[in-house]
Amino acid sequence: MTERIQPRTLKGFRDFLPETMIPREALMEVARRVYRRYGFSPIDTPALELLEILTGKGSDETDRQLYRFEDHGGRQVGLRFDLTVPLARFAAQHIGTLGTPFKRYHIAPVWRGENPQAGRFREFVQCDFDTIGTESVVADIETGLVIHELLVELGINDFTLSINNRQVLSGLLDKLELKDKTVPLLRALDKLDKIGREHVAAEMIEAAGITQQQADQVLKLAEISGSTEQVLSQLDSLLHGNALGQAGVDRLRQITSALEAAGVPSERYQLNVAIARGLDYYTGVVFETTLNQLPSIGSICSGGRYDNLAGLYTKQHLPGIGASLGLDRLLAAMEKLDMLEPVGTPAPVLVAYFDRERLHDYLKLAQQVRAQGIGVELYPDPKKLAAQLKYADARGFRVALIAGSQELDSDTCQVKDLTRKTSQEVSVSDGGSDLVTAIRAILEK
């Protein structure tokens, strides 16, 4: 007898049952809707890329986390670790056909061989949107607006969108004559919220070879706080005389004033000079979004401007900016905050099946409701009502339509609210308009 294989998943990878997959797909649908509203078009790219496309684009850490191997043709390939690097390759390859500016969204899985923890997995979905081919501040502003609108439409209102500009950080390092230390210093600085000032300073000294005094000067910038105007004023003073840093401050001023003009509540965004984003390809404005009720889970939507990434693949200057919704991290947060309703079916209505001889009538009843855009499942076997209602409760149906031969003969059925345990008799004649009205009244409660 053949030995059975134990069914199991790899560490850091997951199966998704319907009760998990249904809210995942609902969030993705919201993201698609918001992205399309701003004119972003869908694209897709291969999960596998040539290794040279992926390595050296994110950070040393992402290079270490790459799933890499040799394919059957002897080529060195890797699984994409994000959707931005493949986008840069895609744009360089197709921009002649697409034209600029090009706005795209991409919702797909990525892979990183990192240590799994709460809200972090080795396979996860990113919901990206990007604008390629323009350095305009309008694209920066729009990125902030999309992030804000996306979270609000997902039902999240208590969040903070943190905004910074790497030009500010780079300008200070230039002023301190530490420009050649930019990458290790920004990587260390990005960990300030996670490991604290003392450990960040130690990492800066070790990784960049700077002095304690120089580390303190960099951290002094990162610790600037206050209202938007207070932060901008302090940055103006600190970076006076440095063109790069001042340009970064000016752009932050344009972005924040535009968010205010567009009606984004001031309590939902802030300037945070400490955020740098860990990936090396960012060159300008950067965004991070945290839940005020659950800041420990980290950024749920982040991104920024990367004006040089496509230059690795083409001579054409293709600046870009975008952000990514961390779907899995957001779902983990929403579950902790008890924001997800347990449901095992995408169809809210169950048609109970009693009389085997009246199958066509039950099918007609289900089709009447489906024709109005409401999901319906017909129970497949003519069992007792108790068994069918038990199934409905287990799957999370909201409404049950119950009709025996007597009701079917009189063109009526019982509409049962499975949450409130109430029911009413409704006519199903005239195309089922009364029936649909009764169902919608329950679903909208």
C-alpha positions in Angstrom: 0.0 0.0 0.0 1.3 3.4 -0.9 2.2 5.5 2.1 0.0 8.6 2.3 1.5 12.0 2.2 0.6 14.2 5.2 -1.3 17.2 3.9 0.4 20.4 5.1 1.5 23.8 4.0 5.0 25.3 4.0 6.0 27.7 6.8 5.0 31.2 5.9 2.4 30.0 3.4 -1.3 29.6 3.8 -4.5 28.1 2.5 -7.5 30.4 2.4 -10.9 29.0 3.4 -14.0 30.8 2.1 -14.5 32.7 5.4 -11.0 34.2 4.8 -11.1 34.5 1.0 -14.4 36.3 0.8 -13.3 39.4 2.8 -9.9 39.3 0.9 -11.7 39.5 -2.4 -14.0 42.2 -1.1 -11.0 44.4 -0.1 -9.4 43.8 -3.5 -12.7 44.8 -5.2 -12.7 48.1 -3.3 -9.1 48.7 -4.2 -9.8 48.1 -7.9 -12.8 50.4 -7.7 -10.8 53.3 -6.1 -7.8 52.8 -8.5 -10.0 52.9 -11.6 -11.8 56.0 -10.3 -8.5 57.8 -10.5 -7.7 56.5 -14.0 -5.3 53.7 -13.2 -5.4 50.7 -15.6 -4.8 47.0 -14.8 -1.7 45.2 -15.9 0.0 41.9 -14.9 3.6 40.6 -15.1 5.1 37.2 -14.6 5.7 35.8 -11.1 9.2 34.8 -12.3 11.8 37.3 -13.5 15.4 36.9 -14.6 17.5 37.3 -11.4 19.3 40.3 -12.7 16.0 42.1 -13.0 15.3 41.7 -9.2 18.7 41.8 -7.4 20.2 45.0 -6.2 16.9 47.0 -6.6 15.4 46.8 -3.1 18.0 46.4 -0.4 20.5 43.8 0.9 17.7 42.4 3.0 15.3 41.8 0.0 18.2 40.3 -1.9 18.7 37.8 0.9 14.9 37.1 1.0 14.6 36.4 -2.7 13.4 32.9 -3.7 15.9 32.1 -6.5 16.8 29.1 -8.5 18.0 27.8 -11.9 15.3 26.9 -14.3 15.3 24.1 -16.9 17.0 26.3 -19.4 19.9 27.0 -17.0 18.8 30.6 -16.4 19.1 32.2 -13.0 15.5 33.4 -12.1 13.7 34.6 -9.0 10.2 35.1 -7.7 9.2 38.8 -7.6 9.6 40.3 -4.1 7.4 43.3 -4.9 5.4 44.7 -7.8 7.4 47.9 -8.3 10.7 46.4 -9.7 8.8 44.4 -12.3 6.8 47.5 -13.1 10.1 49.4 -13.9 11.1 46.6 -16.2 7.6 46.5 -17.7 7.6 50.3 -18.3 11.1 50.2 -19.9 9.9 47.4 -22.2 6.5 48.8 -23.2 6.4 52.6 -22.7 6.8 53.2 -26.4 3.4 51.7 -26.9 1.8 52.9 -23.7 3.0 56.5 -23.7 3.4 58.8 -20.7 2.2 59.5 -18.2 1.1 55.9 -17.7 -1.0 55.0 -14.7 -1.4 51.3 -13.7 -2.6 49.2 -10.8 -1.5 45.6 -10.1 -3.0 43.2 -7.6 -1.0 40.1 -7.3 1.1 37.8 -4.9 4.7 38.4 -4.1 7.2 36.3 -2.2 9.9 37.0 0.4 11.8 34.4 2.4 11.5 36.4 5.6 10.7 35.2 9.2 6.9 34.8 9.4 5.2 36.8 12.2 1.9 38.4 12.9 0.6 40.0 9.7 3.7 39.0 7.8 4.0 35.9 5.5 6.4 34.6 2.9 3.6 34.8 0.2 1.4 37.8 0.3 -0.7 40.0 -2.0 0.1 43.6 -2.8 -2.4 46.0 -4.2 -0.2 48.5 -6.1 -1.0 51.7 -8.0 1.7 53.8 -9.8 2.1 56.7 -12.1 5.1 56.5 -14.5 6.6 59.2 -16.7 6.1 62.4 -14.7 7.9 64.3 -11.9 4.8 66.5 -11.4 3.8 67.2 -7.8 0.3 66.4 -9.0 1.2 62.7 -9.1 2.6 63.0 -5.5 -0.6 64.7 -4.3 -2.8 62.2 -6.1 -1.0 59.3 -4.4 -1.8 60.7 -1.0 -5.5 61.2 -2.1 -5.8 57.6 -3.3 -4.4 56.2 -0.1 -6.8 58.3 1.9 -9.8 57.5 -0.2 -8.9 53.8 -0.3 -8.8 53.4 3.5 -12.0 55.4 4.0 -13.8 53.3 1.4 -12.6 50.1 3.2 -14.4 51.4 6.3 -11.2 52.6 8.1 -11.4 56.1 9.5 -9.0 56.1 12.4 -5.6 56.2 10.7 -2.6 58.4 10.1 -1.0 59.0 6.8 2.7 59.9 7.5 4.5 61.8 4.8 8.2 62.6 4.3 10.6 63.4 1.5 13.9 61.6 1.0 15.3 64.8 -0.5 15.0 66.4 3.0 17.1 63.5 4.5 19.5 63.5 1.6 19.9 67.3 1.8 20.8 67.1 5.5 23.3 64.4 4.8 24.8 66.5 2.0 25.0 69.5 4.4 26.7 67.3 7.0 29.1 65.9 4.3 27.7 62.4 4.7 26.2 62.1 1.2 28.2 59.0 0.5 26.7 57.3 3.6 23.1 57.9 2.5 22.0 54.3 2.0 23.1 52.8 5.3 22.0 55.8 7.2 18.5 55.9 5.8 18.1 52.1 6.3 19.0 52.6 9.9 16.8 55.6 10.3 13.8 53.7 9.0 14.0 51.4 12.0 13.6 54.3 14.6 10.0 53.3 15.6 11.0 49.6 15.8 14.2 49.6 17.7 14.5 53.1 19.3 17.0 55.9 19.2 19.9 54.3 20.9 20.0 51.2 18.7 19.5 53.3 15.5 22.5 55.4 16.5 24.6 52.3 17.2 23.6 50.9 13.8 24.5 54.2 12.0 27.9 54.2 13.7 28.6 50.6 12.8 27.1 50.5 9.3 28.1 53.9 8.0 31.3 54.5 10.0 30.1 57.9 11.4 30.7 59.4 14.8 28.3 59.6 17.7 28.0 63.4 17.1 27.1 62.9 13.4 24.5 60.2 14.3 23.0 62.7 16.9 22.7 65.3 14.2 20.9 63.0 11.8 18.6 61.8 14.6 17.9 65.4 15.6 16.3 65.9 12.2 14.3 62.7 12.5 12.9 63.8 15.9 11.4 67.1 14.6 7.7 67.1 15.4 4.7 69.3 15.7 2.0 70.7 13.4 2.5 70.7 9.7 3.6 74.4 9.7 5.9 73.8 12.7 7.7 70.9 11.1 8.0 72.8 7.8 9.4 75.9 9.6 12.0 73.8 11.5 13.0 72.1 8.3 13.4 75.4 6.5 15.8 76.6 9.2 17.8 73.3 9.4 18.2 73.0 5.6 18.7 76.6 4.7 21.3 76.9 2.0 21.0 73.3 0.7 19.2 73.3 -2.6 18.2 69.6 -2.5 16.9 69.7 1.0 15.0 72.9 0.4 13.4 71.4 -2.7 12.2 68.5 -0.6 10.7 70.9 2.0 9.0 72.9 -0.7 7.4 69.8 -2.2 6.1 68.7 1.2 4.6 72.1 1.6 2.8 71.7 -1.8 1.5 68.3 -1.0 0.1 69.1 2.5 -1.5 72.3 1.3 -3.1 70.3 -1.6 -4.4 67.6 0.7 -6.0 70.3 2.9 -7.5 72.0 -0.2 -8.9 68.6 -1.4 -10.8 68.2 1.9 -8.6 65.5 3.6 -9.1 66.1 7.4 -5.9 67.4 9.0 -6.0 64.8 11.7 -5.5 62.0 9.1 -2.1 63.1 7.8 1.2 64.3 9.4 4.7 65.2 8.4 7.1 62.6 9.9 10.7 63.2 9.1 11.8 59.9 10.6 10.2 57.7 7.9 12.5 56.8 5.0 11.1 53.5 3.7 13.6 50.6 3.7 13.9 50.1 0.0 16.9 51.8 -1.7 15.0 52.9 -4.8 13.0 55.7 -3.2 14.2 59.2 -4.2 11.5 61.7 -3.1 8.2 61.8 -1.2 7.4 58.7 0.9 4.2 57.6 2.5 3.3 55.3 5.4 -0.1 54.6 6.8 -0.8 53.2 10.3 -3.9 52.4 12.2 -4.2 54.6 15.4 -5.9 51.7 17.2 -3.2 49.2 16.3 0.1 51.0 15.4 2.1 47.9 16.3 1.1 46.0 13.2 3.1 48.6 11.1 2.2 50.4 7.8 -0.8 49.0 6.0 -0.4 51.2 2.9 3.0 52.7 1.9 5.0 53.8 -1.0 6.8 56.8 -2.6 8.6 58.4 -5.5 11.3 56.5 -7.3 12.7 58.6 -10.2 15.7 56.4 -11.2 14.6 52.8 -11.0 13.7 52.4 -14.7 17.1 53.9 -15.6 18.5 50.4 -15.0 16.6 49.1 -18.0 16.4 52.1 -20.4 18.0 55.4 -21.4 14.6 57.0 -21.3 13.9 59.0 -18.1 10.9 57.3 -16.5 10.2 58.8 -13.1 7.6 57.0 -11.0 5.5 57.3 -7.9 3.1 54.9 -6.3 2.0 53.0 -3.2 0.8 49.6 -2.2 -2.0 48.4 0.1 -0.7 45.5 2.3 -3.7 43.3 2.0 -2.7 40.6 4.4 -1.5 42.9 7.1 -4.7 45.0 6.8 -6.8 41.9 7.1 -4.9 40.7 10.2 -5.5 44.2 11.7 -9.2 44.2 10.8 -9.5 40.7 12.4 -7.9 41.9 15.6 -10.2 45.0 15.7 -13.2 42.7 15.1 -14.1 44.4 11.9 -14.7 41.3 9.8 -18.1 39.5 9.8 -17.8 35.7 9.8 -19.3 34.5 6.5 -18.8 31.3 4.5 -20.7 32.2 1.4 -20.7 35.1 -1.0 -24.4 34.6 -1.6 -26.6 36.1 1.2 -29.8 34.2 0.2 -30.6 30.4 0.5 -33.6 28.9 -1.2 -34.8 25.9 0.8 -35.7 22.8 -1.3 -38.6 20.7 0.0 -40.6 19.1 -2.8 -38.6 17.0 -5.2 -41.3 17.3 -7.8 -41.2 21.1 -7.8 -37.5 21.6 -8.6 -38.2 23.8 -11.6 -40.3 26.2 -9.4 -37.4 26.5 -6.9 -35.0 27.2 -9.7 -37.3 29.9 -11.1 -37.5 31.4 -7.6 -33.7 31.6 -7.3 -33.3 33.0 -10.8 -35.9 35.8 -10.1 -33.7 37.0 -7.2 -30.4 36.6 -9.0 -31.7 38.6 -11.9 -31.8 41.6 -9.5 -28.1 41.2 -8.7 -28.5 39.3 -5.4 -26.6 36.1 -4.8 -28.7 33.0 -4.2 -27.8 29.4 -3.4 -30.3 26.6 -3.9 -30.0 23.8 -1.4 -29.2 20.7 -3.5 -31.3 18.0 -1.6 -34.9 18.0 -0.5 -34.2 17.6 3.3 -36.1 18.6 6.4 -36.2 22.4 7.0 -34.2 22.1 10.3 -31.2 20.5 8.4 -31.3 23.2 5.7 -31.5 26.1 8.3 -28.6 24.5 10.2 -26.6 24.7 7.0 -27.7 28.3 6.4 -26.5 29.3 9.9 -23.2 27.5 9.5 -22.5 29.3 6.2 -23.6 32.7 7.3 -26.6 33.2 5.0 -28.7 36.3 5.9 -32.0 35.3 4.3 -33.8 32.0 3.7 -36.6 31.7 1.2 -39.0 28.9 2.3 -41.8 27.6 0.1 -43.7 24.3 0.2 -46.2 23.1 -2.4 -49.0 25.2 -1.0 -46.9 28.4 -1.1 -45.7 27.6 -4.6 -49.2 27.1 -5.8 -50.3 30.5 -4.5 -47.2 32.3 -5.8 -45.9 33.2 -2.3 -42.9 32.2 -0.1 -41.7 32.9 3.5 -38.8 35.3 3.7 -36.9 34.5 6.8 -34.4 36.9 8.4 -31.9 34.5 9.7 -30.2 37.1 12.0 -33.3 38.4 13.7 -35.2 35.1 13.5 -38.3 36.8 11.9 -40.2 35.9 8.8 -42.9 37.3 6.5 -45.0 35.9 3.7 -44.4 37.7 0.4 -45.8 37.4 -3.2 -43.4 36.1 -5.9 -45.7 37.1 -8.8 -45.0 40.0 -11.2 -41.3 39.1 -11.6 -40.8 38.9 -7.8 -40.5 42.7 -7.2 -42.1 42.4 -3.7 -39.8 39.5 -2.9 -36.7 41.4 -3.9 -37.8 44.5 -1.9 -38.3 42.3 1.2 -34.9 40.7 0.7 -33.1 44.1 0.2 -34.8 45.5 3.4 -33.2 42.7 5.4 -29.8 42.9 3.8 -29.6 46.7 4.3 -30.3 46.5 8.0 
